[in-house]
Amino acid sequence: MSAAQPSLDAIFAALADPTRRAILSMLLEDDMAVTDVAAPFQVSLAAISKHLSVLAAAGLIRQERRGRIIWCKLEPDGLRSASVWMQGFGQFEPVDLDDFERFLHQTLSQTGEGNPE
C-alpha cells in the first residue's frame, strides 16, 4: 500500500461513526458546502468539520475551496480497498455497514474485549 493511499484502519475508523456514514450518504446525492452538510445535524459546525477531516484523511471525501465556500465531494475510489477486502470474505456481499457495526459491537460485548463504544 502506498503512503498516499489511506489504510484500511483509517477507512474503517471513519466508517465506524454513524454521523460520518450519514454524511457519506448525503454526498452520494451531490457535492455540498460544509454548511449544508452541517444543517441536518444537532452538533456544532466545528464538530462537523472534524468529521469531514476524518473522512478526508481516510480518502473517502475531498474538500475544495471555491471562493469563500468549502465544498465536499465523495472520492469515487475511497471505499474500493475496503470493499475488495470485505468481498474476500464472501458473506459480506452486499455490505450493510450498520449491520456490520452491530455485529462488531455485539461480538466485543460478548467476549469482553475492547471498548464496544
Contacts in CASP RR format, 6 or more apart in sequence:
PFRMAT RR
TARGET T0000
AUTHOR 0000-0000-0000
METHOD contacts of the structure
MODEL  1
MSAAQPSLDAIFAALADPTRRAILSMLLEDDMAVTDVAAPFQVSLAAISK
HLSVLAAAGLIRQERRGRIIWCKLEPDGLRSASVWMQGFGQFEPVDLDDF
ERFLHQTLSQTGEGNPE
1 7 0 8 1.000
1 81 0 8 1.000
5 81 0 8 1.000
6 57 0 8 1.000
6 58 0 8 1.000
6 59 0 8 1.000
6 78 0 8 1.000
8 81 0 8 1.000
8 82 0 8 1.000
8 85 0 8 1.000
10 57 0 8 1.000
10 58 0 8 1.000
10 59 0 8 1.000
11 58 0 8 1.000
11 59 0 8 1.000
11 60 0 8 1.000
11 78 0 8 1.000
11 79 0 8 1.000
11 81 0 8 1.000
11 82 0 8 1.000
12 82 0 8 1.000
13 54 0 8 1.000
13 58 0 8 1.000
14 20 0 8 1.000
14 54 0 8 1.000
14 55 0 8 1.000
14 57 0 8 1.000
14 58 0 8 1.000
14 60 0 8 1.000
15 21 0 8 1.000
15 24 0 8 1.000
15 58 0 8 1.000
15 60 0 8 1.000
15 82 0 8 1.000
15 97 0 8 1.000
16 101 0 8 1.000
17 51 0 8 1.000
17 54 0 8 1.000
18 98 0 8 1.000
18 101 0 8 1.000
19 41 0 8 1.000
19 43 0 8 1.000
19 48 0 8 1.000
19 51 0 8 1.000
20 51 0 8 1.000
20 54 0 8 1.000
20 55 0 8 1.000
21 97 0 8 1.000
21 98 0 8 1.000
22 40 0 8 1.000
22 41 0 8 1.000
23 37 0 8 1.000
23 48 0 8 1.000
23 51 0 8 1.000
23 52 0 8 1.000
23 55 0 8 1.000
23 61 0 8 1.000
23 72 0 8 1.000
24 55 0 8 1.000
24 60 0 8 1.000
24 61 0 8 1.000
24 74 0 8 1.000
26 32 0 8 1.000
26 37 0 8 1.000
26 40 0 8 1.000
27 37 0 8 1.000
27 61 0 8 1.000
27 72 0 8 1.000
27 73 0 8 1.000
27 74 0 8 1.000
28 74 0 8 1.000
31 71 0 8 1.000
31 72 0 8 1.000
31 73 0 8 1.000
32 71 0 8 1.000
32 72 0 8 1.000
33 69 0 8 1.000
33 70 0 8 1.000
33 71 0 8 1.000
33 72 0 8 1.000
34 45 0 8 1.000
34 48 0 8 1.000
34 49 0 8 1.000
34 52 0 8 1.000
34 63 0 8 1.000
34 69 0 8 1.000
34 70 0 8 1.000
34 71 0 8 1.000
34 72 0 8 1.000
35 45 0 8 1.000
35 69 0 8 1.000
37 48 0 8 1.000
37 52 0 8 1.000
37 72 0 8 1.000
38 45 0 8 1.000
38 48 0 8 1.000
41 47 0 8 1.000
41 48 0 8 1.000
52 61 0 8 1.000
52 63 0 8 1.000
52 72 0 8 1.000
55 61 0 8 1.000
56 62 0 8 1.000
56 63 0 8 1.000
58 78 0 8 1.000
59 75 0 8 1.000
59 78 0 8 1.000
60 74 0 8 1.000
60 75 0 8 1.000
60 78 0 8 1.000
60 79 0 8 1.000
61 72 0 8 1.000
61 73 0 8 1.000
61 74 0 8 1.000
61 75 0 8 1.000
62 72 0 8 1.000
62 73 0 8 1.000
62 74 0 8 1.000
62 75 0 8 1.000
63 70 0 8 1.000
63 71 0 8 1.000
63 72 0 8 1.000
63 73 0 8 1.000
64 70 0 8 1.000
64 71 0 8 1.000
64 73 0 8 1.000
65 71 0 8 1.000
83 95 0 8 1.000
86 92 0 8 1.000
86 93 0 8 1.000
86 95 0 8 1.000
87 93 0 8 1.000
92 100 0 8 1.000
104 116 0 8 1.000
105 116 0 8 1.000
108 114 0 8 1.000
108 115 0 8 1.000
108 116 0 8 1.000
109 116 0 8 1.000
END
